[in-house]
Amino acid sequence: MLRVLAVDDEVPALEEIAYLLRQDPRIEHVSTAPGGVTALQDMVQMIGTGERLDGVFLDIRMPGLDGLDLARLIGGFPNPPRLVFVTAHEECAVQAFELEAVDYLLKPVRADRLAEAVRRLESAIPAAADSAPEDVIPVELAGRTRFVPQQAVWFAEAKGDYVRLHTVEGSYLVRMPLAALERRWAGSGFIRVHRSTLVSVRHVSELRFDGGRVMLRVGTETLPVSRRHTREVREQLVRQLRDRPLASIAVKGRPLPSSAMAKDWQLPSGATR
């Protein structure tokens, strides 16, 4: 089932294409946008919330941001949706297919021709969906949108209704509660080590025992582990000790366990809150 976005600055045309798309049993959901700028904002929000978007049915001649320019911007997205142009102008077909459009429809759109475009869109999706796309977080920087990949994040730190993502290139403030980010990245190697900190296990390079406190070295930072989260941290790091070379996680304050001992390894109960 496909999730698509229809974009057109002419309300009757937008309503018509949306109506026809919703009649197609292969379409799961249809969103609409009354222009290129709104469509771009909507797509950035979809990426931010992890919402899937398979295709965009896109008019060309629109004020502000036309369809071809919007298509070029979409092409810079990680795992961009497929494009179907819907226009009254024949002369832009070459440019559209240079942008790797799946199809090019001329208005007024016939139902059978739209059904063929949906078929082409559907057949184009598997090649791009053979592997799960890496999650990214859009970050607004001085009027620009930067996409921060999940794997680049060392840890995320709660800042009220925001989180600060820490990476090798710097930190980025994103309007999203830490609990929402934790749910979004559940099963992706991120664990809570403190009520205000979510850590990527793949970036843990050192485990430190310091006067009854448990600390993790993540990237260039040393982070405390709370008593409440000690068990989960222990279990995750034991898995890492099994799956990664032992030298890849340094343990200070205790001897490094062998892989045979890892299952019995216990962190001290005096971890700080």
NORHUWO-V910744 format. One record per pair of residues at least 12 apart in sequence whose ideal C-beta (glycine too) atoms are under 10 Angstrom apart, sorted by the first residue. I is the first residue (numbers start at 0). GAP is how many residues later the second one is. Records with the same first field share a line. If there is no record, write none. Layout:
I = GAP / GAP
This chain:
0 = 24 / 25 / 26 / 27 / 28 / 51 / 53 / 121
1 = 19 / 22 / 24 / 25 / 26 / 27 / 28 / 50 / 51 / 52 / 53 / 79 / 80 / 116 / 119 / 120 / 123
2 = 24 / 25 / 26 / 27 / 28 / 43 / 48 / 49 / 50 / 51 / 52 / 78
3 = 13 / 14 / 17 / 18 / 20 / 22 / 23 / 24 / 25 / 26 / 27 / 28 / 49 / 50 / 51 / 52 / 53 / 77 / 78 / 80 / 114 / 117
4 = 13 / 16 / 24 / 25 / 26 / 27 / 28 / 34 / 37 / 38 / 41 / 48 / 49 / 50 / 51 / 52 / 53 / 76
5 = 12 / 13 / 14 / 15 / 16 / 24 / 25 / 26 / 27 / 28 / 33 / 49 / 50 / 51 / 52 / 53 / 78 / 80
6 = 24 / 25 / 26 / 27 / 28 / 29 / 31 / 32 / 33 / 35 / 36 / 49 / 50 / 51 / 52 / 53 / 55 / 58 / 60 / 63 / 79
7 = 24 / 25 / 26 / 27 / 28 / 31 / 49 / 50 / 51 / 52 / 53 / 54 / 59 / 78 / 79 / 99
8 = 24 / 25 / 26 / 27 / 29 / 50 / 52 / 53 / 54 / 55 / 56 / 57 / 58
9 = 24 / 25 / 49 / 51 / 52 / 78 / 97
10 = 21 / 23
12 = 46 / 73 / 74 / 75 / 94 / 95 / 96
13 = 18 / 19 / 20 / 21 / 43 / 45 / 72
14 = 17
15 = 70 / 91 / 92 / 93 / 98
16 = 13 / 15 / 40 / 42 / 67 / 69 / 88 / 90 / 92 / 97
17 = 12 / 13 / 14 / 39
19 = 37 / 89 / 90 / 91 / 93 / 94 / 95 / 98
20 = 34 / 36 / 88 / 93 / 94 / 96 / 97
22 = 88 / 91 / 92
23 = 87 / 90 / 91 / 93 / 94 / 95 / 98
24 = 93
25 = 89 / 92 / 93 / 95 / 96
26 = 27 / 28 / 91 / 94 / 95
27 = 24 / 26
28 = 22 / 23 / 24 / 25
29 = 27
30 = 12 / 15 / 20 / 22 / 25
31 = 25
32 = 23 / 25 / 29 / 37
33 = 28
34 = 24 / 27 / 28 / 29 / 30 / 31 / 35
35 = 22 / 23 / 24 / 26 / 27 / 28 / 29 / 30 / 31 / 32 / 33 / 34 / 35 / 37
36 = 25 / 26 / 27 / 28 / 33
37 = 24 / 26 / 27
38 = 17 / 19 / 20 / 23 / 26 / 28 / 31 / 34 / 35
39 = 24 / 25 / 29 / 30 / 33 / 34 / 37 / 105
40 = 104
42 = 13 / 27 / 30 / 31 / 34 / 37 / 38 / 95 / 102
43 = 29 / 33 / 94 / 96 / 101 / 103
44 = 93
45 = 35 / 92
46 = 30 / 31 / 32 / 88 / 89 / 90 / 91 / 98 / 100
47 = 88 / 89 / 90 / 91 / 92 / 97 / 99 / 126 / 127 / 128 / 136
48 = 89 / 127 / 131 / 135
49 = 85 / 86 / 87 / 130 / 133 / 134 / 135
51 = 27 / 29 / 77 / 81
52 = 21 / 24 / 26 / 27 / 28 / 29
53 = 27 / 28 / 67 / 68 / 70 / 71 / 74 / 75
54 = 26 / 27 / 28 / 29 / 47 / 48 / 62 / 63 / 65 / 66 / 67 / 69 / 70
55 = 14 / 15 / 18 / 24 / 25 / 26 / 27 / 28 / 29 / 30 / 45 / 46 / 65
56 = 26 / 27 / 28 / 29 / 45 / 46 / 48 / 52 / 57 / 60 / 61 / 64
57 = 12 / 13 / 16 / 23 / 25 / 26 / 27 / 28 / 29 / 38 / 41 / 43
58 = 26 / 27 / 28 / 29 / 30 / 48
59 = 25 / 26 / 27 / 28 / 29 / 31 / 32 / 33 / 35 / 36 / 44
60 = 26 / 27 / 28 / 31
61 = 25
65 = 26
66 = 16 / 18 / 19 / 20 / 22 / 25 / 28 / 29 / 32 / 34
67 = 17 / 19 / 24 / 27 / 28 / 30 / 31
69 = 13
70 = 12 / 14 / 24 / 25 / 27 / 28 / 29 / 30
71 = 23 / 27
72 = 72
73 = 25
74 = 24 / 25
75 = 69 / 71
76 = 59 / 61 / 68 / 70
77 = 55 / 56 / 57 / 58 / 60 / 69 / 71
78 = 49 / 50 / 52 / 53 / 54 / 55 / 56 / 57
79 = 20 / 48
80 = 21 / 40 / 44 / 47
81 = 18 / 19 / 20 / 21 / 38 / 39 / 40 / 42 / 43 / 46
82 = 13 / 14 / 16 / 17 / 18 / 19 / 20 / 21 / 38 / 41
83 = 12 / 17 / 18 / 19 / 20 / 21 / 30 / 33 / 34 / 36 / 37 / 40
84 = 12 / 14 / 16 / 17 / 18 / 19 / 20 / 21 / 32
85 = 17 / 18 / 19 / 20 / 21 / 23 / 28 / 31
86 = 17 / 18 / 19 / 20 / 22
87 = 18 / 19 / 20
88 = 17 / 18
89 = 14 / 16
91 = 12
92 = 13
99 = 24
100 = 16 / 19
101 = 15 / 16 / 17 / 18 / 19 / 20 / 21 / 22 / 23
102 = 13 / 14 / 15 / 16 / 17 / 18 / 21
103 = 13
104 = 12
133 = 15 / 16 / 17 / 18 / 54
134 = 13 / 14 / 15 / 16 / 18 / 49 / 50 / 53
135 = 12 / 13 / 14 / 15 / 16
136 = 12 / 13 / 15 / 16 / 19 / 26 / 28 / 35 / 37 / 39 / 44 / 47 / 48
137 = 34 / 36
138 = 26 / 32 / 33 / 34 / 35 / 36
139 = 32 / 33 / 34 / 35
140 = 31 / 32
145 = 23 / 26
147 = 17 / 19 / 21 / 22 / 24 / 26
148 = 18
149 = 15 / 31 / 34 / 35 / 38 / 39 / 40 / 50
150 = 16 / 37 / 38 / 49 / 51 / 52
151 = 13 / 14 / 15 / 16 / 17 / 48 / 51
152 = 12 / 13 / 14 / 15 / 18 / 19 / 28 / 32 / 37 / 45 / 46 / 47 / 49 / 50 / 66
153 = 12 / 13 / 14 / 17 / 45 / 46 / 48 / 49 / 50 / 51 / 64 / 65 / 66 / 67 / 69
154 = 12 / 16 / 35 / 36 / 38 / 39 / 42 / 43 / 44 / 45 / 48 / 49 / 61 / 63 / 64 / 66 / 68
155 = 15 / 16 / 18 / 20 / 22 / 25 / 26 / 29 / 34 / 36 / 40 / 41 / 42 / 43 / 44
156 = 14 / 16 / 21 / 37 / 39 / 40 / 41 / 42 / 64 / 66
157 = 19 / 20 / 21 / 23 / 24 / 36 / 37 / 38 / 39 / 40
158 = 14 / 15 / 16 / 18 / 19 / 37
159 = 15 / 17 / 18
160 = 14 / 15 / 16 / 17 / 19
161 = 12 / 13 / 14 / 15 / 16
162 = 12 / 13 / 14 / 15 / 16 / 17 / 18 / 19 / 33 / 34 / 35
163 = 14
164 = 16 / 33
165 = 31 / 33 / 34 / 37 / 52 / 53 / 54 / 55 / 57
166 = 33 / 36 / 52
167 = 35 / 51 / 52
177 = 14 / 17 / 18 / 19 / 20
178 = 13 / 19
180 = 17
181 = 16
184 = 13 / 15
187 = 12 / 13 / 14
188 = 12 / 13 / 14 / 15 / 47 / 50 / 51
189 = 12 / 13 / 46
190 = 13 / 25 / 34 / 38 / 41 / 42 / 44 / 45 / 46
191 = 33 / 34 / 36 / 37 / 40 / 41
192 = 21 / 22 / 23 / 25 / 30 / 31 / 32 / 33 / 35 / 36 / 37 / 39 / 40 / 43 / 78
193 = 22 / 29 / 30 / 31 / 32 / 34 / 35 / 39 / 78 / 79
194 = 31 / 33 / 34 / 78
195 = 30
196 = 19 / 21 / 24 / 26 / 27 / 28 / 29 / 32
198 = 17 / 19 / 20 / 22 / 24 / 26 / 30 / 34 / 37
199 = 18 / 19
200 = 15 / 17 / 32 / 35 / 36 / 38 / 39 / 42 / 43 / 48
201 = 16 / 38 / 42 / 46
202 = 13 / 14 / 15 / 16 / 18
203 = 12 / 13 / 14 / 15 / 19 / 29 / 32 / 33 / 36 / 40 / 44 / 45 / 46
204 = 12 / 13 / 14 / 15 / 43 / 44 / 45
205 = 12 / 16 / 43 / 44 / 45 / 46
206 = 18 / 26 / 27 / 30 / 33 / 34 / 42 / 43 / 44 / 45 / 46 / 47 / 49 / 60
207 = 14 / 16 / 17 / 42 / 43 / 44 / 45 / 46
208 = 42 / 43 / 44 / 45 / 58 / 59 / 61 / 62
209 = 12 / 14 / 42 / 43 / 62
210 = 42 / 57 / 59 / 61
211 = 41 / 56 / 57 / 58 / 59 / 60
212 = 12 / 14 / 40 / 55 / 57 / 58 / 59
213 = 12 / 13 / 15 / 16 / 19 / 20 / 39 / 53 / 54 / 55 / 56 / 57 / 58
214 = 37 / 38 / 56 / 57
215 = 17 / 21 / 33
216 = 32 / 33 / 35
223 = 47 / 48 / 49
224 = 12 / 42 / 46 / 47 / 48
225 = 45 / 46 / 47
226 = 42 / 43 / 44 / 45 / 46
227 = 43 / 45
228 = 42 / 44
229 = 36 / 37 / 38 / 39 / 40 / 41 / 42 / 43
230 = 35 / 36 / 40
232 = 34 / 38
233 = 31 / 32 / 33 / 34 / 37
234 = 32
236 = 12 / 14 / 25 / 28 / 30
237 = 19 / 21 / 23 / 24 / 25 / 26 / 27 / 28 / 29
238 = 23
239 = 22
240 = 15 / 16 / 17 / 18 / 20 / 21 / 22 / 24
241 = 17 / 20 / 21
242 = 16
245 = 12 / 13 / 16
250 = 14
252 = 15
253 = 12 / 13 / 14
